[in-house]
Amino acid sequence: MCRNIKTLFNFDPPASENEIRAASVQFVRKLSGFNVPSKANEEAFQLAIQEVTEVAHKLLNTLVTNAPSKNREVEITRARAKAVKRFGAQN
């Protein structure tokens, strides 16, 4: 799928409204092929983002797991280390 969409489930603290909406925007952009829709498609684009956000909230609120919650800071550190390994150190 899209590399910009990050896992939002099972984090402490839980995903924020902004994180869920950002993932929804990326998902709709990927599906539509539009980064920014034309005026003719703006309403459909915004409606899709709203509906995907609502469904994502519902999904995240109903999923269950026995796994311990992931720590955001630890995951960020891991992602940065992985990026350095893959792309090299940034200046």
C-alpha positions in Angstrom: 0.0 0.0 0.0 1.2 3.5 0.7 4.4 3.8 2.8 3.1 7.1 4.3 0.2 5.4 6.1 1.5 4.3 9.4 0.1 1.6 11.8 -2.2 3.4 14.3 -3.5 0.5 16.4 -2.1 -0.6 19.8 -0.1 2.5 20.7 0.1 4.2 24.1 -1.2 6.9 23.9 -3.8 6.0 21.3 -3.8 7.5 17.8 -5.0 11.1 17.8 -7.8 12.5 15.6 -5.1 14.2 13.5 -3.2 11.0 12.9 -6.3 9.1 11.8 -7.4 11.9 9.5 -3.9 12.2 8.0 -3.9 8.4 7.3 -7.4 8.8 5.7 -6.2 11.6 3.5 -3.3 9.5 2.3 -5.6 6.5 1.7 -8.0 8.6 -0.4 -5.1 10.2 -2.3 -3.8 6.8 -3.1 -7.2 5.4 -4.2 -8.1 8.5 -6.3 -4.7 9.2 -7.8 -5.1 12.8 -6.9 -2.8 14.7 -4.5 -5.1 17.7 -4.8 -8.5 17.1 -6.5 -10.0 19.4 -9.1 -12.9 21.7 -8.1 -15.3 19.2 -9.7 -14.0 16.4 -7.5 -13.4 18.4 -4.3 -16.7 17.5 -2.7 -16.4 13.8 -3.4 -12.8 13.8 -2.2 -13.6 15.5 1.1 -16.6 13.3 1.7 -14.4 10.2 1.1 -11.9 11.5 3.6 -14.6 12.1 6.2 -16.1 8.6 5.7 -12.7 6.8 5.8 -11.9 8.7 9.0 -15.1 7.6 10.6 -14.6 4.0 9.6 -11.0 4.1 10.8 -12.1 5.4 14.2 -14.7 2.6 14.4 -12.1 0.0 13.4 -9.5 1.2 15.9 -12.1 1.4 18.7 -13.2 -2.2 18.1 -9.9 -4.0 17.6 -8.6 -6.1 20.5 -5.2 -7.5 21.3 -3.4 -9.3 24.1 -0.1 -7.7 23.0 1.3 -4.9 25.1 0.8 -1.4 23.7 3.7 -0.1 21.6 5.6 3.0 22.8 5.6 5.8 20.3 9.1 7.0 21.2 10.6 3.6 20.9 8.9 3.0 17.5 10.1 6.4 16.2 13.7 5.6 17.3 13.5 2.2 15.5 12.1 3.8 12.4 14.9 6.4 12.3 17.6 3.7 12.8 16.0 1.7 10.0 16.1 4.7 7.7 19.7 5.4 8.5 20.6 1.8 7.7 18.6 1.9 4.5 19.5 5.4 3.2 22.6 6.4 5.2 23.0 9.2 7.8 21.5 12.6 7.0 23.7 15.7 7.2 
